[in-house]
């Protein structure tokens, strides 16, 4: 009869660790950049753009469309890096087990 209580304790522990990871991910900021490094975008764990830096030289030497493409690339790079970081943290929590639907909580 008490055997089930141990499993419940494990579930509660996992739930607490999951909430801690969620908080950590929300506070985390990741920088992505254009291929030439002239544009840098910072995304937080909620996939919100929190900072954008454009090198002064890029502003004077590039045309508008080229800068726009660099911004898009940098933002997408930051989003991809944020997803990778979240996946690594979840793998650490689950011991590498793929638990269907668990990653959806981070989106």
N, C-alpha and C positions, 0 to 999 in steps of 0.2 A: 504494500500500500504506500509506503514512503518512497518507494523507488521512483515514482512519477514526480515527486517533489524535486529530486536532483535534476531531472530534465527541465523542469520549469525554471529552476535556478539558472541553468545554462542558457535558456532562452532569454531570461531577463538580463543576464550578463551581456549576451550578444546584442540585445536591444539597446542597452546603455552604451556599449561601445559604438554601435551604429550611430546613435545620436551624437556622440562625441566626434565621430568622423564627419558627420554632416556639418556640425559647427565649425570644425577645422577647415573643411572645404569652402564654406561660405566666407571665411575670413581670408582664405588664400588668394593671392593675386599672382597671375602668370603673365609674362611678357612675350608677345609674339612680334616678329619683325619681317619686313619685306626682304626679298632675296639679297638686295644690296645693303641692307641694314640702315637705310636712310629714314625709314618709317618704323616706329615702335608703338604697339598697342598693348595696353594693360587691361586684362579682363579679370574680374573677381570670380569667386566660386559660384556665383549665381548667374554667370555668363553675361554680366553687364560690363560695358566698356567704361573704365574708370579713368583712363589717361590715354592720350595720344600725343606722340612727339614726332615732329617732322624736322629733319635736318635742314638747316638754313640753306645749305648748298643745293639741296633737292628742290627747294622752292624757287630758286633763281634760275636753275638750269633745266628743269623739266617742264613739260607742258601739263596742263590741267588734267588731261585724261591719264597720263602716266602716273601722276601723284594719286589720283583716285584708285587706280589699279593697285598701287603699292599699299594704300590704306586698306583696301579690301583684303589683300593678301596677308597683311600684318594682323588684322582682326581675326581672320579665319585661322591663321597659325596659332594665335593665342587661344582661341576656342578649342582647337585640336589638342593643344598642350594641356589645357584645363581638363578635358575629357580623359586624356591619358593619366594625368595625376589622380583623378577620381577613381579610375579603374585600378590603379596601383594600390590606392588606399583600401578599396573594397577587397582586392585580392589578399591584402594583408589581414583584413578582418576575417575573411572566409577561409583563409588557408589555401587559396587558389581554387576552391570549389566554385563552380558556376551555378549559382542559385537563380533560377529564372525569375525575372521581375524585380530582383533586389536592386539592380543598377538603375531601374526606372525611378527610384526614390530620389536619385541625385539629379534628375533633370528638371 
